[in-house]
Amino acid sequence: FDKCSKFVNLVIDHYDGGYQAGEYFKELGHKKALCISDNYIYMDKERIDGFRKAFYPGEAVIWQIPNTKKERVQFYKEKFLEISMLGITGVFAVSDYYALDFMQFLQGKGVRIPQDLQIIGMDDSMASRESTPALTTIHQDADLRAKTAIECIKAMRDGKNCDSEIVLPVKLIKRESTKEL
């Protein structure tokens, strides 16, 4: 939305989330990484752009994956050999859902996470903590987001000003799906 006193655009820092994932892969010693997303618009675009900026120039491969599970699995089967052929050692998925989905596919093919390939997701969903191995992810603070939204609603109700655009921070949560090379 254009800036308007009746609307608040409350988002997380998607770009920084992608950037933190790319920086972490560099710290771990990765030279080539894959980024997966089902589109290249809005928040996914910001996450991908942040990842590309942080990672080595030209060393981030981007796959636009299908939305449906059946088509996605077929896509993964067709592209599977590219991972080793391109020397990819890390995968950043723009959501935990896609990270866990891809991790499940890879494990079904005998790929060991993190020994053979490392994965980072984004959102810090409950499933990321319960997966095997637990997923390294970019955390967004849902409680802070809710609290901030309520504060803005109350301020607008009371005729007070509230910023029309609020960007909340994110942070990397290191878990077992990544390790130093």
C-alpha positions as CSV (number, residue, x, y, z in Angstrom):
1,F,0.0,0.0,0.0
2,D,1.1,3.6,-0.5
3,K,1.6,5.3,2.8
4,C,-1.8,5.9,4.3
5,S,-2.8,6.7,7.9
6,K,-5.5,3.9,7.8
7,F,-3.1,1.1,6.8
8,V,0.1,-0.3,8.4
9,N,2.4,-2.5,6.4
10,L,3.9,-4.8,9.1
11,V,6.5,-7.1,7.7
12,I,9.6,-9.0,8.6
13,D,13.0,-8.1,7.0
14,H,12.8,-10.7,4.2
15,Y,15.9,-9.4,2.5
16,D,18.0,-9.7,5.6
17,G,16.7,-13.2,6.2
18,G,18.1,-14.3,2.8
19,Y,21.3,-12.3,3.5
20,Q,21.9,-14.1,6.8
21,A,21.4,-17.5,5.2
22,G,24.0,-16.6,2.5
23,E,26.4,-15.2,5.0
24,Y,26.1,-18.3,7.2
25,F,26.8,-20.6,4.2
26,K,29.9,-18.6,3.4
27,E,31.1,-18.8,7.1
28,L,30.6,-22.6,6.9
29,G,32.8,-22.8,3.8
30,H,30.3,-23.4,1.0
31,K,31.3,-22.2,-2.4
32,K,28.1,-23.1,-4.4
33,A,24.5,-23.1,-3.1
34,L,21.0,-23.6,-4.4
35,C,18.0,-21.4,-3.6
36,I,14.5,-22.8,-4.1
37,S,11.3,-20.9,-4.3
38,D,7.9,-21.3,-6.1
39,N,8.0,-17.7,-7.4
40,Y,10.2,-14.6,-7.7
41,I,7.9,-11.9,-6.4
42,Y,7.4,-9.9,-3.2
43,M,8.8,-11.6,-0.1
44,D,10.3,-14.6,-2.0
45,K,12.1,-12.2,-4.3
46,E,13.4,-10.2,-1.3
47,R,14.7,-13.4,0.3
48,I,16.3,-14.6,-2.9
49,D,17.9,-11.2,-3.6
50,G,19.3,-11.1,0.0
51,F,20.7,-14.6,-0.4
52,R,22.3,-13.7,-3.7
53,K,23.9,-10.5,-2.3
54,A,25.5,-12.3,0.6
55,F,26.7,-15.4,-1.2
56,Y,29.5,-15.4,-3.7
57,P,28.7,-13.5,-6.9
58,G,27.4,-16.0,-9.5
59,E,27.6,-19.0,-7.1
60,A,23.9,-19.1,-6.1
61,V,21.8,-21.3,-8.4
62,I,18.0,-20.5,-8.3
63,W,15.3,-23.1,-8.9
64,Q,11.7,-22.0,-9.3
65,I,9.9,-25.1,-8.1
66,P,6.3,-26.1,-8.8
67,N,3.5,-25.3,-6.3
68,T,2.0,-28.8,-6.1
69,K,3.6,-31.7,-4.3
70,K,3.3,-34.2,-7.2
71,E,4.8,-31.7,-9.8
72,R,7.5,-30.7,-7.3
73,V,8.7,-34.3,-6.7
74,Q,8.9,-34.8,-10.4
75,F,10.9,-31.6,-10.8
76,Y,13.3,-32.7,-8.0
77,K,13.7,-36.1,-9.7
78,E,14.6,-34.4,-13.0
79,K,17.0,-31.9,-11.5
80,F,18.5,-34.2,-8.8
81,L,21.8,-34.9,-10.6
82,E,22.4,-31.2,-11.2
83,I,23.2,-30.8,-7.5
84,S,26.4,-32.8,-7.6
85,M,27.3,-31.8,-11.1
86,L,27.2,-28.1,-10.2
87,G,29.1,-28.8,-6.9
88,I,26.2,-27.5,-4.7
89,T,26.8,-28.2,-1.0
90,G,24.1,-26.0,0.5
91,V,20.4,-25.3,-0.1
92,F,18.5,-22.2,1.1
93,A,14.7,-22.6,0.8
94,V,12.6,-19.4,1.1
95,S,10.3,-21.2,3.6
96,D,10.7,-24.0,6.1
97,Y,7.9,-25.9,4.3
98,Y,10.0,-26.1,1.1
99,A,13.2,-26.8,3.0
100,L,11.6,-29.7,4.8
101,D,9.9,-31.0,1.7
102,F,13.2,-31.0,-0.2
103,M,15.0,-32.5,2.7
104,Q,12.5,-35.4,2.8
105,F,13.0,-35.9,-1.0
106,L,16.8,-35.9,-0.6
107,Q,16.8,-38.3,2.3
108,G,14.6,-40.6,0.3
109,K,17.4,-40.6,-2.3
110,G,20.0,-41.5,0.3
111,V,21.4,-38.0,0.8
112,R,22.6,-37.4,4.3
113,I,21.8,-34.1,5.9
114,P,24.1,-32.3,6.8
115,Q,27.0,-34.6,5.8
116,D,26.3,-34.6,2.1
117,L,24.1,-31.5,1.7
118,Q,23.2,-28.7,4.1
119,I,19.8,-27.0,4.3
120,I,18.6,-23.7,5.7
121,G,14.9,-22.7,5.7
122,M,13.1,-19.6,6.7
123,D,10.2,-18.9,9.2
124,D,11.3,-21.1,12.2
125,S,8.1,-23.2,12.1
126,M,7.4,-25.8,14.7
127,A,8.2,-28.5,12.1
128,S,11.7,-27.1,11.7
129,R,12.4,-27.9,15.3
130,E,10.9,-31.4,15.2
131,S,12.5,-32.5,11.9
132,T,15.4,-35.0,11.7
133,P,17.8,-33.4,11.6
134,A,16.4,-30.2,13.1
135,L,16.4,-27.5,10.5
136,T,18.6,-24.4,10.6
137,T,16.3,-21.5,9.8
138,I,15.7,-17.8,9.9
139,H,13.5,-17.0,12.8
140,Q,10.7,-14.4,12.6
141,D,9.2,-13.4,16.0
142,A,5.4,-14.0,15.6
143,D,4.7,-12.8,19.1
144,L,6.5,-9.5,18.4
145,R,4.6,-9.2,15.1
146,A,1.2,-9.8,16.9
147,K,2.1,-7.4,19.7
148,T,3.2,-4.7,17.2
149,A,0.0,-5.2,15.2
150,I,-2.2,-4.8,18.3
151,E,-0.3,-1.7,19.4
152,C,-0.9,-0.1,16.0
153,I,-4.6,-1.0,16.0
154,K,-5.0,0.5,19.4
155,A,-3.1,3.6,18.3
156,M,-5.3,4.1,15.2
157,R,-8.5,3.4,17.3
158,D,-7.4,6.2,19.7
159,G,-6.6,8.6,16.9
160,K,-2.8,8.4,17.4
161,N,-0.3,8.0,14.7
162,C,1.3,4.7,13.9
163,D,4.1,4.2,11.3
164,S,2.7,3.2,8.0
165,E,5.5,0.7,7.4
166,I,7.1,-1.4,10.1
167,V,9.9,-3.9,9.3
168,L,10.7,-6.4,12.1
169,P,14.1,-8.1,12.4
170,V,14.8,-11.7,11.8
171,K,17.7,-13.9,13.1
172,L,19.5,-17.1,12.2
173,I,18.8,-20.1,14.3
174,K,21.6,-22.7,13.9
175,R,20.5,-26.3,14.2
176,E,21.6,-29.7,12.9
177,S,20.9,-29.4,9.2
178,T,24.1,-27.3,8.8
179,K,27.7,-27.6,10.0
180,E,31.2,-26.4,9.2
181,L,32.7,-28.1,6.1
